[in-house]
Amino acid sequence: MFDAQQVAGAIGSLKAAVDIAKAVMGAKIDFEVKEKVFAIQQSLLDAQQAMFSMQEALAEANKRTRQAENALQAANNWDQEKGRYKLFTPYTGAVVFGLKESAAQGEVPHYICTNCFEQRVKSILSYSKLPDGFYALRCSVCKRETPTHYRSAGSPKYVPE
């Protein structure tokens, strides 16, 4: 497969050939030779155009390759981040993703919204007081509330392993 330097070199060579053909056309020679040189010049211009098209295609292929590599890297990063959490029920009926103590890396205990987590978004839940005086875990991204059935907000705990 061609790389960008090879394509650029080929284009340079074709341009030089076109310039030589133009110089020959300017010389005082008979009509038949000029016709042949003109045909060569046209072929070289066609080849040069083809090389430009190849160069554009190569640039587009390189762009798609970079995008695929970035997507793969993002997926790998998410898999690592996902492994730091475990499905957990801190309150009866409240299901969240909780941080494993062994994976804390200095982070304080916290809970992640299960809905957002499935969308590959790490949204930390916060406590909010409901009108009835009970607390709920609330997601600031998707606005989902998970009731705790408690009238006081405790601190999140690390997930037991």
HELIX and SHEET records of a PDB file:
HELIX    1   1 ALA A    4  GLY A   26  1                                  23    
HELIX    2   2 PHE A   31  LYS A   82  1                                  52    
HELIX    3   3 GLU A  101  ALA A  103  5                                   3    
HELIX    4   4 THR A  114  GLU A  118  1                                   5    
SHEET    1   A 3 TYR A  85  TYR A  91  0                                        
SHEET    2   A 3 ALA A  94  LEU A  99 -1                                        
SHEET    3   A 3 TYR A 111  ILE A 112 -1                                        
SHEET    1   B 3 SER A 126  LYS A 129  0                                        
SHEET    2   B 3 TYR A 135  ARG A 138 -1                                        
SHEET    3   B 3 GLU A 145  PRO A 147 -1                                        
END                                                                             
